[in-house]
Amino acid sequence: MKWFSFERAMPVLFIIGYVIFYAYQVTLEDIGRMFDAFWGPVRALIDRF
């Protein structure tokens, strides 16, 4: 029985490669900006109630 094949591993390898590429390209400042952009509207919705 074959326990490893690239056909089955390709989705996982693609995700790992994308995460490595993204981690290399993004700075901490970008992460902070993304966090603020995500939580700004969420905070506004919470403050309405």
mmCIF entry with sequence, helices, sheets and N, C-alpha, C, O atoms, coordinates in Angstrom:
data_MODEL
# 
_entry.id   MODEL 
# 
_entity.id                         1 
_entity.type                       polymer 
_entity.pdbx_number_of_molecules   1 
# 
_entity_poly.entity_id                      1 
_entity_poly.type                           'polypeptide(L)' 
_entity_poly.nstd_linkage                   no 
_entity_poly.nstd_monomer                   no 
_entity_poly.pdbx_seq_one_letter_code       MKWFSFERAMPVLFIIGYVIFYAYQVTLEDIGRMFDAFWGPVRALIDRF 
_entity_poly.pdbx_seq_one_letter_code_can   MKWFSFERAMPVLFIIGYVIFYAYQVTLEDIGRMFDAFWGPVRALIDRF 
_entity_poly.pdbx_strand_id                 A 
# 
loop_
_entity_poly_seq.entity_id 
_entity_poly_seq.num 
_entity_poly_seq.mon_id 
_entity_poly_seq.hetero 
1 1  MET n 
1 2  LYS n 
1 3  TRP n 
1 4  PHE n 
1 5  SER n 
1 6  PHE n 
1 7  GLU n 
1 8  ARG n 
1 9  ALA n 
1 10 MET n 
1 11 PRO n 
1 12 VAL n 
1 13 LEU n 
1 14 PHE n 
1 15 ILE n 
1 16 ILE n 
1 17 GLY n 
1 18 TYR n 
1 19 VAL n 
1 20 ILE n 
1 21 PHE n 
1 22 TYR n 
1 23 ALA n 
1 24 TYR n 
1 25 GLN n 
1 26 VAL n 
1 27 THR n 
1 28 LEU n 
1 29 GLU n 
1 30 ASP n 
1 31 ILE n 
1 32 GLY n 
1 33 ARG n 
1 34 MET n 
1 35 PHE n 
1 36 ASP n 
1 37 ALA n 
1 38 PHE n 
1 39 TRP n 
1 40 GLY n 
1 41 PRO n 
1 42 VAL n 
1 43 ARG n 
1 44 ALA n 
1 45 LEU n 
1 46 ILE n 
1 47 ASP n 
1 48 ARG n 
1 49 PHE n 
# 
_struct_asym.id          A 
_struct_asym.entity_id   1 
# 
loop_
_struct_conf.conf_type_id 
_struct_conf.id 
_struct_conf.pdbx_PDB_helix_id 
_struct_conf.beg_label_comp_id 
_struct_conf.beg_label_asym_id 
_struct_conf.beg_label_seq_id 
_struct_conf.pdbx_beg_PDB_ins_code 
_struct_conf.end_label_comp_id 
_struct_conf.end_label_asym_id 
_struct_conf.end_label_seq_id 
_struct_conf.pdbx_end_PDB_ins_code 
_struct_conf.beg_auth_comp_id 
_struct_conf.beg_auth_asym_id 
_struct_conf.beg_auth_seq_id 
_struct_conf.end_auth_comp_id 
_struct_conf.end_auth_asym_id 
_struct_conf.end_auth_seq_id 
_struct_conf.pdbx_PDB_helix_class 
_struct_conf.details 
_struct_conf.pdbx_PDB_helix_length 
HELX_P HELX_P1 AA1 PHE A 6  ? GLN A 25 ? PHE A 6  GLN A 25 1 ? 20 
HELX_P HELX_P2 AA2 LEU A 28 ? ARG A 48 ? LEU A 28 ARG A 48 1 ? 21 
# 
_struct_conf_type.id          HELX_P 
_struct_conf_type.criteria    ? 
_struct_conf_type.reference   ? 
# 
loop_
_atom_site.group_PDB 
_atom_site.id 
_atom_site.type_symbol 
_atom_site.label_atom_id 
_atom_site.label_alt_id 
_atom_site.label_comp_id 
_atom_site.label_asym_id 
_atom_site.label_entity_id 
_atom_site.label_seq_id 
_atom_site.pdbx_PDB_ins_code 
_atom_site.Cartn_x 
_atom_site.Cartn_y 
_atom_site.Cartn_z 
_atom_site.occupancy 
_atom_site.B_iso_or_equiv 
_atom_site.pdbx_formal_charge 
_atom_site.auth_seq_id 
_atom_site.auth_comp_id 
_atom_site.auth_asym_id 
_atom_site.auth_atom_id 
_atom_site.pdbx_PDB_model_num 
ATOM 1   N N  . MET A 1 1  ? 0.843   -1.183 0.000  1.00 0.00 ? 1  MET A N  1 
ATOM 2   C CA . MET A 1 1  ? 0.000   0.000  0.000  1.00 0.00 ? 1  MET A CA 1 
ATOM 3   C C  . MET A 1 1  ? 0.888   1.245  0.000  1.00 0.00 ? 1  MET A C  1 
ATOM 4   O O  . MET A 1 1  ? 1.863   1.344  0.744  1.00 0.00 ? 1  MET A O  1 
ATOM 5   N N  . LYS A 1 2  ? 0.523   2.160  -0.835 1.00 0.00 ? 2  LYS A N  1 
ATOM 6   C CA . LYS A 1 2  ? 1.293   3.396  -0.978 1.00 0.00 ? 2  LYS A CA 1 
ATOM 7   C C  . LYS A 1 2  ? 0.819   4.397  0.081  1.00 0.00 ? 2  LYS A C  1 
ATOM 8   O O  . LYS A 1 2  ? -0.356  4.763  0.090  1.00 0.00 ? 2  LYS A O  1 
ATOM 9   N N  . TRP A 1 3  ? 1.705   4.843  0.967  1.00 0.00 ? 3  TRP A N  1 
ATOM 10  C CA . TRP A 1 3  ? 1.281   5.732  2.043  1.00 0.00 ? 3  TRP A CA 1 
ATOM 11  C C  . TRP A 1 3  ? 1.536   7.198  1.730  1.00 0.00 ? 3  TRP A C  1 
ATOM 12  O O  . TRP A 1 3  ? 1.054   8.070  2.454  1.00 0.00 ? 3  TRP A O  1 
ATOM 13  N N  . PHE A 1 4  ? 2.287   7.494  0.662  1.00 0.00 ? 4  PHE A N  1 
ATOM 14  C CA . PHE A 1 4  ? 2.531   8.884  0.303  1.00 0.00 ? 4  PHE A CA 1 
ATOM 15  C C  . PHE A 1 4  ? 2.451   9.036  -1.205 1.00 0.00 ? 4  PHE A C  1 
ATOM 16  O O  . PHE A 1 4  ? 3.035   8.249  -1.950 1.00 0.00 ? 4  PHE A O  1 
ATOM 17  N N  . SER A 1 5  ? 1.735   10.039 -1.644 1.00 0.00 ? 5  SER A N  1 
ATOM 18  C CA . SER A 1 5  ? 1.724   10.370 -3.065 1.00 0.00 ? 5  SER A CA 1 
ATOM 19  C C  . SER A 1 5  ? 1.617   11.886 -3.195 1.00 0.00 ? 5  SER A C  1 
ATOM 20  O O  . SER A 1 5  ? 0.942   12.544 -2.403 1.00 0.00 ? 5  SER A O  1 
ATOM 21  N N  . PHE A 1 6  ? 2.278   12.416 -4.183 1.00 0.00 ? 6  PHE A N  1 
ATOM 22  C CA . PHE A 1 6  ? 2.254   13.862 -4.388 1.00 0.00 ? 6  PHE A CA 1 
ATOM 23  C C  . PHE A 1 6  ? 0.861   14.350 -4.771 1.00 0.00 ? 6  PHE A C  1 
ATOM 24  O O  . PHE A 1 6  ? 0.507   15.492 -4.478 1.00 0.00 ? 6  PHE A O  1 
ATOM 25  N N  . GLU A 1 7  ? 0.077   13.512 -5.414 1.00 0.00 ? 7  GLU A N  1 
ATOM 26  C CA . GLU A 1 7  ? -1.277  13.916 -5.783 1.00 0.00 ? 7  GLU A CA 1 
ATOM 27  C C  . GLU A 1 7  ? -2.119  14.220 -4.546 1.00 0.00 ? 7  GLU A C  1 
ATOM 28  O O  . GLU A 1 7  ? -2.872  15.193 -4.519 1.00 0.00 ? 7  GLU A O  1 
ATOM 29  N N  . ARG A 1 8  ? -1.984  13.387 -3.540 1.00 0.00 ? 8  ARG A N  1 
ATOM 30  C CA . ARG A 1 8  ? -2.745  13.625 -2.309 1.00 0.00 ? 8  ARG A CA 1 
ATOM 31  C C  . ARG A 1 8  ? -2.113  14.707 -1.457 1.00 0.00 ? 8  ARG A C  1 
ATOM 32  O O  . ARG A 1 8  ? -2.815  15.381 -0.704 1.00 0.00 ? 8  ARG A O  1 
ATOM 33  N N  . ALA A 1 9  ? -0.803  14.890 -1.556 1.00 0.00 ? 9  ALA A N  1 
ATOM 34  C CA . ALA A 1 9  ? -0.109  15.858 -0.717 1.00 0.00 ? 9  ALA A CA 1 
ATOM 35  C C  . ALA A 1 9  ? -0.124  17.270 -1.302 1.00 0.00 ? 9  ALA A C  1 
ATOM 36  O O  . ALA A 1 9  ? 0.185   18.222 -0.584 1.00 0.00 ? 9  ALA A O  1 
ATOM 37  N N  . MET A 1 10 ? -0.465  17.437 -2.560 1.00 0.00 ? 10 MET A N  1 
ATOM 38  C CA . MET A 1 10 ? -0.376  18.748 -3.198 1.00 0.00 ? 10 MET A CA 1 
ATOM 39  C C  . MET A 1 10 ? -1.187  19.842 -2.503 1.00 0.00 ? 10 MET A C  1 
ATOM 40  O O  . MET A 1 10 ? -0.669  20.949 -2.360 1.00 0.00 ? 10 MET A O  1 
ATOM 41  N N  . PRO A 1 11 ? -2.414  19.605 -2.065 1.00 0.00 ? 11 PRO A N  1 
ATOM 42  C CA . PRO A 1 11 ? -3.126  20.685 -1.367 1.00 0.00 ? 11 PRO A CA 1 
ATOM 43  C C  . PRO A 1 11 ? -2.403  21.147 -0.103 1.00 0.00 ? 11 PRO A C  1 
ATOM 44  O O  . PRO A 1 11 ? -2.317  22.345 0.165  1.00 0.00 ? 11 PRO A O  1 
ATOM 45  N N  . VAL A 1 12 ? -1.892  20.209 0.661  1.00 0.00 ? 12 VAL A N  1 
ATOM 46  C CA . VAL A 1 12 ? -1.165  20.561 1.889  1.00 0.00 ? 12 VAL A CA 1 
ATOM 47  C C  . VAL A 1 12 ? 0.141   21.272 1.555  1.00 0.00 ? 12 VAL A C  1 
ATOM 48  O O  . VAL A 1 12 ? 0.492   22.259 2.202  1.00 0.00 ? 12 VAL A O  1 
ATOM 49  N N  . LEU A 1 13 ? 0.856   20.783 0.561  1.00 0.00 ? 13 LEU A N  1 
ATOM 50  C CA . LEU A 1 13 ? 2.104   21.428 0.160  1.00 0.00 ? 13 LEU A CA 1 
ATOM 51  C C  . LEU A 1 13 ? 1.854   22.830 -0.371 1.00 0.00 ? 13 LEU A C  1 
ATOM 52  O O  . LEU A 1 13 ? 2.650   23.736 -0.126 1.00 0.00 ? 13 LEU A O  1 
ATOM 53  N N  . PHE A 1 14 ? 0.763   23.016 -1.092 1.00 0.00 ? 14 PHE A N  1 
ATOM 54  C CA . PHE A 1 14 ? 0.411   24.337 -1.598 1.00 0.00 ? 14 PHE A CA 1 
ATOM 55  C C  . PHE A 1 14 ? 0.134   25.293 -0.447 1.00 0.00 ? 14 PHE A C  1 
ATOM 56  O O  . PHE A 1 14 ? 0.605   26.431 -0.462 1.00 0.00 ? 14 PHE A O  1 
ATOM 57  N N  . ILE A 1 15 ? -0.622  24.848 0.547  1.00 0.00 ? 15 ILE A N  1 
ATOM 58  C CA . ILE A 1 15 ? -0.940  25.699 1.698  1.00 0.00 ? 15 ILE A CA 1 
ATOM 59  C C  . ILE A 1 15 ? 0.329   26.054 2.461  1.00 0.00 ? 15 ILE A C  1 
ATOM 60  O O  . ILE A 1 15 ? 0.514   27.210 2.842  1.00 0.00 ? 15 ILE A O  1 
ATOM 61  N N  . ILE A 1 16 ? 1.200   25.084 2.690  1.00 0.00 ? 16 ILE A N  1 
ATOM 62  C CA . ILE A 1 16 ? 2.465   25.344 3.396  1.00 0.00 ? 16 ILE A CA 1 
ATOM 63  C C  . ILE A 1 16 ? 3.317   26.345 2.614  1.00 0.00 ? 16 ILE A C  1 
ATOM 64  O O  . ILE A 1 16 ? 3.883   27.268 3.199  1.00 0.00 ? 16 ILE A O  1 
ATOM 65  N N  . GLY A 1 17 ? 3.408   26.166 1.305  1.00 0.00 ? 17 GLY A N  1 
ATOM 66  C CA . GLY A 1 17 ? 4.174   27.097 0.482  1.00 0.00 ? 17 GLY A CA 1 
ATOM 67  C C  . GLY A 1 17 ? 3.593   28.493 0.504  1.00 0.00 ? 17 GLY A C  1 
ATOM 68  O O  . GLY A 1 17 ? 4.336   29.473 0.559  1.00 0.00 ? 17 GLY A O  1 
ATOM 69  N N  . TYR A 1 18 ? 2.270   28.601 0.462  1.00 0.00 ? 18 TYR A N  1 
ATOM 70  C CA . TYR A 1 18 ? 1.625   29.909 0.493  1.00 0.00 ? 18 TYR A CA 1 
ATOM 71  C C  . TYR A 1 18 ? 1.866   30.596 1.835  1.00 0.00 ? 18 TYR A C  1 
ATOM 72  O O  . TYR A 1 18 ? 2.125   31.799 1.873  1.00 0.00 ? 18 TYR A O  1 
ATOM 73  N N  . VAL A 1 19 ? 1.785   29.851 2.932  1.00 0.00 ? 19 VAL A N  1 
ATOM 74  C CA . VAL A 1 19 ? 2.029   30.433 4.256  1.00 0.00 ? 19 VAL A CA 1 
ATOM 75  C C  . VAL A 1 19 ? 3.468   30.914 4.366  1.00 0.00 ? 19 VAL A C  1 
ATOM 76  O O  . VAL A 1 19 ? 3.715   31.991 4.909  1.00 0.00 ? 19 VAL A O  1 
ATOM 77  N N  . ILE A 1 20 ? 4.411   30.149 3.867  1.00 0.00 ? 20 ILE A N  1 
ATOM 78  C CA . ILE A 1 20 ? 5.826   30.556 3.914  1.00 0.00 ? 20 ILE A CA 1 
ATOM 79  C C  . ILE A 1 20 ? 6.035   31.814 3.071  1.00 0.00 ? 20 ILE A C  1 
ATOM 80  O O  . ILE A 1 20 ? 6.711   32.743 3.514  1.00 0.00 ? 20 ILE A O  1 
ATOM 81  N N  . PHE A 1 21 ? 5.468   31.858 1.869  1.00 0.00 ? 21 PHE A N  1 
ATOM 82  C CA . PHE A 1 21 ? 5.589   33.031 1.014  1.00 0.00 ? 21 PHE A CA 1 
ATOM 83  C C  . PHE A 1 21 ? 4.972   34.250 1.683  1.00 0.00 ? 21 PHE A C  1 
ATOM 84  O O  . PHE A 1 21 ? 5.567   35.327 1.680  1.00 0.00 ? 21 PHE A O  1 
ATOM 85  N N  . TYR A 1 22 ? 3.787   34.088 2.255  1.00 0.00 ? 22 TYR A N  1 
ATOM 86  C CA . TYR A 1 22 ? 3.089   35.198 2.895  1.00 0.00 ? 22 TYR A CA 1 
ATOM 87  C C  . TYR A 1 22 ? 3.864   35.695 4.110  1.00 0.00 ? 22 TYR A C  1 
ATOM 88  O O  . TYR A 1 22 ? 3.956   36.903 4.330  1.00 0.00 ? 22 TYR A O  1 
ATOM 89  N N  . ALA A 1 23 ? 4.415   34.789 4.894  1.00 0.00 ? 23 ALA A N  1 
ATOM 90  C CA . ALA A 1 23 ? 5.199   35.179 6.070  1.00 0.00 ? 23 ALA A CA 1 
ATOM 91  C C  . ALA A 1 23 ? 6.457   35.929 5.652  1.00 0.00 ? 23 ALA A C  1 
ATOM 92  O O  . ALA A 1 23 ? 6.910   36.816 6.376  1.00 0.00 ? 23 ALA A O  1 
ATOM 93  N N  . TYR A 1 24 ? 7.021   35.598 4.515  1.00 0.00 ? 24 TYR A N  1 
ATOM 94  C CA . TYR A 1 24 ? 8.217   36.276 4.026  1.00 0.00 ? 24 TYR A CA 1 
ATOM 95  C C  . TYR A 1 24 ? 7.895   37.674 3.505  1.00 0.00 ? 24 TYR A C  1 
ATOM 96  O O  . TYR A 1 24 ? 8.714   38.584 3.630  1.00 0.00 ? 24 TYR A O  1 
ATOM 97  N N  . GLN A 1 25 ? 6.718   37.851 2.926  1.00 0.00 ? 25 GLN A N  1 
ATOM 98  C CA . GLN A 1 25 ? 6.358   39.119 2.297  1.00 0.00 ? 25 GLN A CA 1 
ATOM 99  C C  . GLN A 1 25 ? 5.749   40.138 3.263  1.00 0.00 ? 25 GLN A C  1 
ATOM 100 O O  . GLN A 1 25 ? 5.878   41.343 3.046  1.00 0.00 ? 25 GLN A O  1 
ATOM 101 N N  . VAL A 1 26 ? 5.096   39.679 4.311  1.00 0.00 ? 26 VAL A N  1 
ATOM 102 C CA . VAL A 1 26 ? 4.334   40.564 5.185  1.00 0.00 ? 26 VAL A CA 1 
ATOM 103 C C  . VAL A 1 26 ? 5.185   41.000 6.370  1.00 0.00 ? 26 VAL A C  1 
ATOM 104 O O  . VAL A 1 26 ? 5.900   40.197 6.968  1.00 0.00 ? 26 VAL A O  1 
ATOM 105 N N  . THR A 1 27 ? 5.095   42.284 6.697  1.00 0.00 ? 27 THR A N  1 
ATOM 106 C CA . THR A 1 27 ? 5.812   42.814 7.856  1.00 0.00 ? 27 THR A CA 1 
ATOM 107 C C  . THR A 1 27 ? 4.850   42.911 9.045  1.00 0.00 ? 27 THR A C  1 
ATOM 108 O O  . THR A 1 27 ? 3.640   42.746 8.892  1.00 0.00 ? 27 THR A O  1 
ATOM 109 N N  . LEU A 1 28 ? 5.399   43.177 10.213 1.00 0.00 ? 28 LEU A N  1 
ATOM 110 C CA . LEU A 1 28 ? 4.556   43.329 11.401 1.00 0.00 ? 28 LEU A CA 1 
ATOM 111 C C  . LEU A 1 28 ? 3.627   44.535 11.269 1.00 0.00 ? 28 LEU A C  1 
ATOM 112 O O  . LEU A 1 28 ? 2.505   44.517 11.774 1.00 0.00 ? 28 LEU A O  1 
ATOM 113 N N  . GLU A 1 29 ? 4.092   45.565 10.600 1.00 0.00 ? 29 GLU A N  1 
ATOM 114 C CA . GLU A 1 29 ? 3.238   46.737 10.381 1.00 0.00 ? 29 GLU A CA 1 
ATOM 115 C C  . GLU A 1 29 ? 2.020   46.378 9.541  1.00 0.00 ? 29 GLU A C  1 
ATOM 116 O O  . GLU A 1 29 ? 0.913   46.842 9.811  1.00 0.00 ? 29 GLU A O  1 
ATOM 117 N N  . ASP A 1 30 ? 2.230   45.550 8.521  1.00 0.00 ? 30 ASP A N  1 
ATOM 118 C CA . ASP A 1 30 ? 1.114   45.098 7.687  1.00 0.00 ? 30 ASP A CA 1 
ATOM 119 C C  . ASP A 1 30 ? 0.129   44.264 8.496  1.00 0.00 ? 30 ASP A C  1 
ATOM 120 O O  . ASP A 1 30 ? -1.083  44.390 8.324  1.00 0.00 ? 30 ASP A O  1 
ATOM 121 N N  . ILE A 1 31 ? 0.643   43.420 9.370  1.00 0.00 ? 31 ILE A N  1 
ATOM 122 C CA . ILE A 1 31 ? -0.228  42.589 10.206 1.00 0.00 ? 31 ILE A CA 1 
ATOM 123 C C  . ILE A 1 31 ? -1.072  43.471 11.123 1.00 0.00 ? 31 ILE A C  1 
ATOM 124 O O  . ILE A 1 31 ? -2.263  43.222 11.311 1.00 0.00 ? 31 ILE A O  1 
ATOM 125 N N  . GLY A 1 32 ? -0.451  44.495 11.689 1.00 0.00 ? 32 GLY A N  1 
ATOM 126 C CA . GLY A 1 32 ? -1.194  45.430 12.537 1.00 0.00 ? 32 GLY A CA 1 
ATOM 127 C C  . GLY A 1 32 ? -2.272  46.157 11.766 1.00 0.00 ? 32 GLY A C  1 
ATOM 128 O O  . GLY A 1 32 ? -3.378  46.344 12.274 1.00 0.00 ? 32 GLY A O  1 
ATOM 129 N N  . ARG A 1 33 ? -1.969  46.569 10.550 1.00 0.00 ? 33 ARG A N  1 
ATOM 130 C CA . ARG A 1 33 ? -2.954  47.251 9.710  1.00 0.00 ? 33 ARG A CA 1 
ATOM 131 C C  . ARG A 1 33 ? -4.113  46.326 9.359  1.00 0.00 ? 33 ARG A C  1 
ATOM 132 O O  . ARG A 1 33 ? -5.272  46.741 9.378  1.00 0.00 ? 33 ARG A O  1 
ATOM 133 N N  . MET A 1 34 ? -3.797  45.063 9.037  1.00 0.00 ? 34 MET A N  1 
ATOM 134 C CA . MET A 1 34 ? -4.859  44.102 8.721  1.00 0.00 ? 34 MET A CA 1 
ATOM 135 C C  . MET A 1 34 ? -5.732  43.839 9.942  1.00 0.00 ? 34 MET A C  1 
ATOM 136 O O  . MET A 1 34 ? -6.953  43.738 9.830  1.00 0.00 ? 34 MET A O  1 
ATOM 137 N N  . PHE A 1 35 ? -5.096  43.728 11.116 1.00 0.00 ? 35 PHE A N  1 
ATOM 138 C CA . PHE A 1 35 ? -5.844  43.498 12.347 1.00 0.00 ? 35 PHE A CA 1 
ATOM 139 C C  . PHE A 1 35 ? -6.801  44.662 12.616 1.00 0.00 ? 35 PHE A C  1 
ATOM 140 O O  . PHE A 1 35 ? -7.967  44.450 12.948 1.00 0.00 ? 35 PHE A O  1 
ATOM 141 N N  . ASP A 1 36 ? -6.299  45.895 12.469 1.00 0.00 ? 36 ASP A N  1 
ATOM 142 C CA . ASP A 1 36 ? -7.146  47.069 12.688 1.00 0.00 ? 36 ASP A CA 1 
ATOM 143 C C  . ASP A 1 36 ? -8.267  47.149 11.660 1.00 0.00 ? 36 ASP A C  1 
ATOM 144 O O  . ASP A 1 36 ? -9.392  47.517 11.999 1.00 0.00 ? 36 ASP A O  1 
ATOM 145 N N  . ALA A 1 37 ? -7.975  46.810 10.418 1.00 0.00 ? 37 ALA A N  1 
ATOM 146 C CA . ALA A 1 37 ? -8.997  46.850 9.371  1.00 0.00 ? 37 ALA A CA 1 
ATOM 147 C C  . ALA A 1 37 ? -10.081 45.807 9.626  1.00 0.00 ? 37 ALA A C  1 
ATOM 148 O O  . ALA A 1 37 ? -11.246 46.028 9.298  1.00 0.00 ? 37 ALA A O  1 
ATOM 149 N N  . PHE A 1 38 ? -9.700  44.676 10.208 1.00 0.00 ? 38 PHE A N  1 
ATOM 150 C CA . PHE A 1 38 ? -10.688 43.640 10.506 1.00 0.00 ? 38 PHE A CA 1 
ATOM 151 C C  . PHE A 1 38 ? -11.516 43.993 11.727 1.00 0.00 ? 38 PHE A C  1 
ATOM 152 O O  . PHE A 1 38 ? -12.739 43.857 11.704 1.00 0.00 ? 38 PHE A O  1 
ATOM 153 N N  . TRP A 1 39 ? -10.860 44.451 12.805 1.00 0.00 ? 39 TRP A N  1 
ATOM 154 C CA . TRP A 1 39 ? -11.567 44.684 14.059 1.00 0.00 ? 39 TRP A CA 1 
ATOM 155 C C  . TRP A 1 39 ? -12.286 46.017 14.123 1.00 0.00 ? 39 TRP A C  1 
ATOM 156 O O  . TRP A 1 39 ? -13.148 46.198 14.983 1.00 0.00 ? 39 TRP A O  1 
ATOM 157 N N  . GLY A 1 40 ? -11.961 46.967 13.238 1.00 0.00 ? 40 GLY A N  1 
ATOM 158 C CA . GLY A 1 40 ? -12.660 48.256 13.237 1.00 0.00 ? 40 GLY A CA 1 
ATOM 159 C C  . GLY A 1 40 ? -14.156 48.103 13.018 1.00 0.00 ? 40 GLY A C  1 
ATOM 160 O O  . GLY A 1 40 ? -14.938 48.572 13.846 1.00 0.00 ? 40 GLY A O  1 
ATOM 161 N N  . PRO A 1 41 ? -14.580 47.471 11.942 1.00 0.00 ? 41 PRO A N  1 
ATOM 162 C CA . PRO A 1 41 ? -16.026 47.281 11.728 1.00 0.00 ? 41 PRO A CA 1 
ATOM 163 C C  . PRO A 1 41 ? -16.677 46.389 12.794 1.00 0.00 ? 41 PRO A C  1 
ATOM 164 O O  . PRO A 1 41 ? -17.833 46.605 13.158 1.00 0.00 ? 41 PRO A O  1 
ATOM 165 N N  . VAL A 1 42 ? -15.946 45.400 13.288 1.00 0.00 ? 42 VAL A N  1 
ATOM 166 C CA . VAL A 1 42 ? -16.500 44.520 14.333 1.00 0.00 ? 42 VAL A CA 1 
ATOM 167 C C  . VAL A 1 42 ? -16.758 45.337 15.606 1.00 0.00 ? 42 VAL A C  1 
ATOM 168 O O  . VAL A 1 42 ? -17.806 45.212 16.240 1.00 0.00 ? 42 VAL A O  1 
ATOM 169 N N  . ARG A 1 43 ? -15.777 46.175 15.961 1.00 0.00 ? 43 ARG A N  1 
ATOM 170 C CA . ARG A 1 43 ? -15.959 47.040 17.140 1.00 0.00 ? 43 ARG A CA 1 
ATOM 171 C C  . ARG A 1 43 ? -17.119 47.987 16.950 1.00 0.00 ? 43 ARG A C  1 
ATOM 172 O O  . ARG A 1 43 ? -17.871 48.233 17.894 1.00 0.00 ? 43 ARG A O  1 
ATOM 173 N N  . ALA A 1 44 ? -17.288 48.531 15.747 1.00 0.00 ? 44 ALA A N  1 
ATOM 174 C CA . ALA A 1 44 ? -18.400 49.431 15.476 1.00 0.00 ? 44 ALA A CA 1 
ATOM 175 C C  . ALA A 1 44 ? -19.743 48.725 15.644 1.00 0.00 ? 44 ALA A C  1 
ATOM 176 O O  . ALA A 1 44 ? -20.691 49.303 16.175 1.00 0.00 ? 44 ALA A O  1 
ATOM 177 N N  . LEU A 1 45 ? -19.822 47.471 15.188 1.00 0.00 ? 45 LEU A N  1 
ATOM 178 C CA . LEU A 1 45 ? -21.054 46.714 15.365 1.00 0.00 ? 45 LEU A CA 1 
ATOM 179 C C  . LEU A 1 45 ? -21.331 46.438 16.846 1.00 0.00 ? 45 LEU A C  1 
ATOM 180 O O  . LEU A 1 45 ? -22.471 46.535 17.300 1.00 0.00 ? 45 LEU A O  1 
ATOM 181 N N  . ILE A 1 46 ? -20.288 46.097 17.586 1.00 0.00 ? 46 ILE A N  1 
ATOM 182 C CA . ILE A 1 46 ? -20.465 45.815 19.011 1.00 0.00 ? 46 ILE A CA 1 
ATOM 183 C C  . ILE A 1 46 ? -20.897 47.070 19.764 1.00 0.00 ? 46 ILE A C  1 
ATOM 184 O O  . ILE A 1 46 ? -21.730 47.002 20.667 1.00 0.00 ? 46 ILE A O  1 
ATOM 185 N N  . ASP A 1 47 ? -20.329 48.217 19.390 1.00 0.00 ? 47 ASP A N  1 
ATOM 186 C CA . ASP A 1 47 ? -20.668 49.466 20.070 1.00 0.00 ? 47 ASP A CA 1 
ATOM 187 C C  . ASP A 1 47 ? -22.102 49.907 19.798 1.00 0.00 ? 47 ASP A C  1 
ATOM 188 O O  . ASP A 1 47 ? -22.657 50.701 20.558 1.00 0.00 ? 47 ASP A O  1 
ATOM 189 N N  . ARG A 1 48 ? -22.702 49.409 18.739 1.00 0.00 ? 48 ARG A N  1 
ATOM 190 C CA . ARG A 1 48 ? -24.094 49.764 18.445 1.00 0.00 ? 48 ARG A CA 1 
ATOM 191 C C  . ARG A 1 48 ? -25.061 49.177 19.462 1.00 0.00 ? 48 ARG A C  1 
ATOM 192 O O  . ARG A 1 48 ? -26.130 49.740 19.699 1.00 0.00 ? 48 ARG A O  1 
ATOM 193 N N  . PHE A 1 49 ? -24.697 48.058 20.060 1.00 0.00 ? 49 PHE A N  1 
ATOM 194 C CA . PHE A 1 49 ? -25.615 47.369 20.978 1.00 0.00 ? 49 PHE A CA 1 
ATOM 195 C C  . PHE A 1 49 ? -25.391 47.743 22.402 1.00 0.00 ? 49 PHE A C  1 
ATOM 196 O O  . PHE A 1 49 ? -26.086 47.246 23.288 1.00 0.00 ? 49 PHE A O  1 
# 
